[in-house]
Amino acid sequence: MKPRWISFLLVFLMFGAFFLSVITKNAIFIYILFGFFFLLSILCIPLYFKRFKREYQQQENKSNDEVIEEINHQNGYNQLEHEVQQVRMVTQTWKNSSSSDKIKGTLFLLFFLGCIFGFVVCMFLKQTILGFIFFGLGFAEIIIALIVVKLAERISLRPNKKRNYIKATATVLATGLSSQSTSGEYHKSIYNTTYKVFLRINNQKRVAYSKEYYEVGDKVIVQIDSKNPKRIHILSKKEDIFDFDEDKY
């Protein structure tokens, strides 16, 4: 069943329950409706996770570029595929992040959840001003995090011609998701994806950002800021000179 028909059915049931409650002057129909929705949501959870696991396993055998292309060209509802793609890439980013980044990420999440909890409690206690202060702090944290990520991406994607760089060859350890733009409600279209690429350069683990997706083990040519070695720009993928097209011979 298409999502718009499901939405139409849910709206019809809601209006029907409210109409019957008004006619009979009995709220039992509303209670039954919300009880039905609650029970249905509980029953759907195992089915959702089963589909999620199956889609996750299918995407693991493909590159992210292939997954994005399939999602964009898929007809109809593709919300599940989009959610799996994001979870898979974010998981990859988390697994390969440094301990300090994981600590900062955990603190970020705890602070944000604390702000949301504080907002709800304050509004419940009718402390409106304090509640909006908590809400503002949580919102400000999100904005600051977005600015920091965009600045890191911009610095890595756009080298400064006035600075001095050293060229080197790096090995890709993993590729995760940094940011991604989407459009559509029922049919998601993915565009403008920026990847967080984990590299090994001279036995040191470094991070760079790229618009291209790289597989584990790929060799890439990078340039390193001579004054700040953490500023790394990926120039291109290094082609193996021993690779050749057998069909040409």
C-alpha positions in Angstrom: 0.0 0.0 0.0 1.4 3.4 -0.9 2.2 5.8 2.0 -0.4 8.4 0.9 -3.2 5.8 1.2 -1.9 4.8 4.6 -2.0 8.4 5.7 -5.5 8.8 4.3 -6.7 5.7 6.2 -5.1 6.9 9.5 -6.8 10.4 9.1 -10.1 8.7 8.3 -9.9 6.5 11.4 -9.0 9.5 13.6 -11.9 11.6 12.3 -14.2 8.6 12.6 -13.3 8.0 16.2 -13.8 11.7 17.1 -17.1 11.8 15.2 -18.4 8.7 17.1 -17.2 10.2 20.4 -19.1 13.4 19.7 -22.3 11.6 18.6 -22.4 9.1 21.5 -20.8 11.5 24.0 -18.5 8.7 25.0 -14.7 9.0 24.8 -14.3 5.2 24.6 -13.8 5.4 20.8 -10.8 7.7 21.2 -9.3 5.4 23.8 -9.8 2.5 21.5 -8.2 4.4 18.6 -5.1 5.4 20.5 -4.8 1.9 22.1 -5.0 0.4 18.6 -2.3 2.7 17.3 -0.1 1.9 20.3 -0.5 -1.8 19.9 0.1 -1.6 16.2 3.3 0.4 16.7 4.6 -2.2 19.2 3.8 -5.1 16.8 5.5 -3.3 13.9 8.8 -2.8 15.8 10.1 -6.4 15.2 9.1 -6.2 11.5 10.9 -2.9 11.1 14.1 -4.1 12.6 14.0 -7.3 10.5 13.7 -5.2 7.3 16.3 -2.8 8.6 18.8 -5.7 9.3 18.2 -7.3 5.9 18.7 -3.9 4.1 21.8 -3.2 6.2 23.3 -6.6 5.1 22.5 -5.8 1.4 24.2 -2.4 1.6 27.3 -3.8 3.2 28.3 -5.5 0.0 28.1 -2.3 -2.0 30.0 1.0 -2.1 28.2 4.0 -0.8 28.1 5.5 -4.3 26.2 2.5 -5.5 23.8 2.6 -2.6 23.1 6.3 -3.2 22.5 5.7 -6.9 20.1 2.9 -6.2 18.2 5.1 -3.6 18.0 8.0 -6.0 16.7 5.8 -8.9 14.3 3.8 -6.8 10.7 4.3 -7.5 8.3 5.1 -4.7 8.9 5.0 -0.9 12.6 4.6 0.0 12.7 6.0 3.5 14.0 2.7 5.0 16.9 2.5 2.5 17.8 6.1 3.2 17.8 5.5 7.0 20.0 2.4 6.7 22.5 4.2 4.5 22.8 7.0 7.0 23.1 4.6 10.0 25.7 2.5 8.2 27.9 5.5 7.3 27.6 7.1 10.7 28.5 3.8 12.4 31.5 3.6 10.2 32.5 7.1 11.2 32.0 6.3 14.9 34.0 3.1 14.8 37.1 4.8 13.2 37.0 8.0 15.3 39.7 8.6 17.8 39.0 8.2 21.5 38.9 12.0 22.1 36.4 12.4 19.3 34.2 9.6 20.8 34.4 11.3 24.2 33.4 14.7 22.7 30.6 13.0 20.8 29.3 11.4 23.9 29.4 14.6 25.9 27.7 16.4 23.0 24.8 13.9 23.1 24.5 14.0 26.9 24.4 17.8 27.0 21.8 17.9 24.2 19.6 15.3 25.9 20.1 17.1 29.3 18.8 20.3 27.6 15.8 18.6 26.2 15.0 16.9 29.5 15.5 20.3 31.3 13.1 22.0 28.8 10.4 19.4 29.4 10.7 19.4 33.2 10.7 23.3 33.3 7.7 23.5 31.0 5.9 20.9 33.2 6.7 23.0 36.3 5.5 26.1 34.4 9.0 27.6 34.6 8.7 29.0 31.0 11.8 31.3 31.0 14.1 28.6 32.4 12.6 26.1 30.0 13.3 28.3 27.0 16.9 28.8 28.2 17.4 25.0 28.2 15.9 24.9 24.7 18.1 27.7 23.5 21.2 26.0 24.8 20.4 22.8 23.0 19.6 24.6 19.8 22.8 26.7 20.1 24.9 23.5 20.6 23.5 22.0 17.3 24.2 25.3 15.4 27.8 25.4 16.8 28.4 21.8 15.9 27.2 22.4 12.3 29.4 25.4 12.0 32.5 23.5 13.2 31.8 20.6 10.8 31.3 22.9 7.8 34.5 24.8 8.7 36.5 21.5 8.9 35.0 20.4 5.5 35.8 23.8 3.9 39.4 23.8 5.1 40.0 20.3 3.8 38.2 20.7 0.5 39.6 24.1 -0.4 43.3 24.4 0.0 44.7 27.8 0.7 47.1 28.8 -2.2 49.1 31.0 0.1 50.2 28.1 2.3 52.9 25.6 1.7 52.1 22.0 1.3 54.0 18.7 1.2 52.7 15.9 -1.1 52.5 12.3 0.2 50.7 9.0 -0.4 48.1 7.9 2.1 46.2 4.7 2.7 42.5 4.8 3.2 41.5 3.1 6.5 37.8 3.8 6.2 35.3 6.3 4.8 32.4 7.6 6.9 29.7 10.2 6.5 30.4 13.9 7.4 27.3 15.6 6.0 24.6 15.0 3.5 21.7 16.8 1.9 18.4 15.2 0.9 15.1 16.2 -0.7 11.7 14.7 -0.8 9.3 13.3 1.8 8.2 9.8 0.7 10.9 9.5 -1.9 14.3 10.6 -0.7 16.9 11.9 -3.1 20.5 12.2 -1.8 22.9 14.8 -3.1 25.9 16.9 -2.0 27.5 14.2 0.2 30.7 15.0 2.0 32.7 12.1 3.3 35.0 11.9 6.3 38.0 9.9 5.1 40.3 8.2 7.7 43.9 8.0 6.4 47.2 6.4 7.4 50.2 8.6 6.6 53.6 7.6 7.7 52.1 5.3 10.4 50.0 8.1 11.7 46.2 8.3 11.6 44.8 11.4 10.0 41.4 12.7 8.8 40.5 14.5 5.6 37.2 15.4 3.9 36.2 14.5 0.3 33.3 14.6 -2.1 34.4 11.2 -3.3 33.9 7.8 -1.6 37.0 5.7 -1.2 37.3 2.0 -0.4 39.4 0.6 2.4 43.0 0.1 1.2 42.8 2.7 -1.6 45.9 4.7 -2.1 45.4 8.5 -2.4 47.7 11.4 -3.1 47.4 14.1 -0.5 49.0 17.4 0.4 49.8 18.2 4.0 50.0 21.7 5.4 53.7 22.2 6.4 52.7 24.4 9.4 49.7 22.4 10.5 50.0 18.6 9.6 46.4 18.0 10.6 45.3 20.0 7.6 45.2 17.4 4.8 43.7 17.7 1.3 43.0 14.7 -0.9 44.1 15.5 -4.4 43.3 12.2 -6.3 43.2 8.5 -6.1 46.6 6.9 -6.9 46.3 4.4 -9.7 48.3 1.2 -9.5 50.7 1.1 -12.4 50.4 -2.7 -12.6 46.6 -2.4 -13.1 45.5 -2.8 -16.8 42.5 -3.6 -18.8 42.8 -7.3 -19.8 40.3 -6.8 -22.6 42.7 -4.5 -24.4 45.3 -7.3 -24.8 
